[in-house]
Every structure is written in C-alpha cells, then in structure tokens.
C-alpha cells in the first residue's frame, strides 16, 4: 500500500510517499481501507516534532479518516468487513490504516466519506470546548478567533446551534465572507482593526461571554480584555506560533475564567460525555445545522504542500487527503 511516511522530525518537505505492507490490526483494532482523511493543524506540528505528542519514528500522520472495514482484530465483534466507518487515531494518510475499535464509528447514512473524515476532530473539539468547558448558554455572545479555520468553522456552526450570537474574527476579507455564510452575525478583521475596540462597539461596551481561541499570540490578551463579567476564555491552541503570557490580574477583574480545552484527553477521562457529544453532532448534521466546509482535496503526494499551507494559516475550513487519487 502507499503511505505518507515521516522518518525524522523536521521540515515538511522531508515527507515522502512510500510503499509499505498493509498494517495488521491488533486484537481490539479495525483496519480501514481509507477513502478520505482530513488534514488538521496538529498533523503539521507533529511531523515537525512540535506537537505535545511525539510518535515513535517512522510513522504515518493523519488523525481522522473514513473508509471501509478491510480486516478485524480477533476480539472485535461490533463491525464486519465492508462496513462504512469513521476512524480516529494515527496513520490516516495511507491507503490502509488501523484504529482501536473504540475509536471507530459507523459512517451515518447520507454522509459521504469526505464529510465523515472531516467531522471528528474539529467538531468534537469545538462542541466539547463550547458546551463542556465553556458552558455556552442560549442568548450569550461568542467570539471565535481564527474563525475561518477548521475548528473555527466548527465553532461558528456549533455556537449557532447552541443558541449563541456569534462574532467571527479572522485576518482577511475572504475568510470573513466565509464566516458570514456559515452564520456569524458580526465579523472582525483583526489584521486591520483593533479587536478589543471592535468588540466594545459590537456589544455596547458589555463584552462577550465566551472566547474560543485556537490562535494565541497577540490576540489572546485583547480577547481576554474583551470578556464580560464572568466571561470564559477557551484555550484551544496556538496557531499563531506564540504561547501568550497573560497578566493574571485580567482574570481577577470581572471574575473571568481561562479554561484549557484538550478534547483528546477528555475522551479518555469521560468517554460517555464524548459519545453524547457525537450523538448530538450527528443529530445536527442530519438536521442540516452543521456540515464541514471542505475547501480543497489533495492526493497523498500533495499532502506535504497542504500541510505547509495549513501551517501558514492559508486554509479556509478543511483540507482532505484522498489516498486513491
């Protein structure tokens, strides 16, 4: 089978497509004939050795993928060969990948492989962050930073589904146009205007209730200062490349909270809450309230260039890798 291989942590152009034997599933694993795999910001970090998790070398990146079950471990009873499934783990940028059976779910009727591959990481992260960590309530105001990226798009749609007023912040006119199409009621170009001052104008000086921040860098402090009384800043990631240093008196003022969001570990600590969230997402998808926005599709050979694009924050929504292309 063909697979994208990372043999050493470093520049993205070191990645190469190679021929490898198909992986053998362990007793509690499922092998999947991959039809689509979604590319996420952590993929680009991981192959450079910049992510908090460093897999042993060599490895194939790709956290989320979809396809057909092609082999079953001896202890797996709830799937059969040929089932259409979504998998989450590692190794998705290949023609075949294995995943623990507990991280495999049926691909719902009416959902294509590309959509299934693009659903898990960004939408589960955003729902866990907004509902479980941020306690976002109907009628509250949500500010989404990096709103045109994968998790940002998900946060806009989920914020709307939860009944919030959504303000989307991004760095260009085309990104903000996408945010408005997805349901953001107001937008802020933080590359061209002062984020805090614009939030003050849009909220009549009250501030926002929740900030969803996958960007970090210079925008986090401005966003924290934009929170209303008992507002919550959700720390999702640091796409800007800089982990901000925050004066803690800003949390004391107005009793603001700074809350970390780590969906991957939350699945281990509270798997039942994760399953409830997945069911909610599938209900919203069936009702047409959410749908991953896929802006580009690439082959395995095109994946390194796509990673460079996502690392430089030049992607709208999601990129999908098609191993058979």
Beta strands, then each sheet from edge to edge (+ up, - down):
strand 1: 2-5
strand 2: 16-19
strand 3: 29-39
strand 4: 64-72
strand 5: 84-88
strand 6: 96-100
strand 7: 104-106
strand 8: 141-144
strand 9: 165-170
strand 10: 186-189
strand 11: 208-213
strand 12: 227-235
strand 13: 257-260
strand 14: 294-298
strand 15: 318-321
sheet 1: 1+ 2-
sheet 2: 6+ 3- 4+ 5- 7+
sheet 3: 6+ 3- 15+ 14+
sheet 4: 10+ 9+ 8+ 11+ 12+ 13+
end
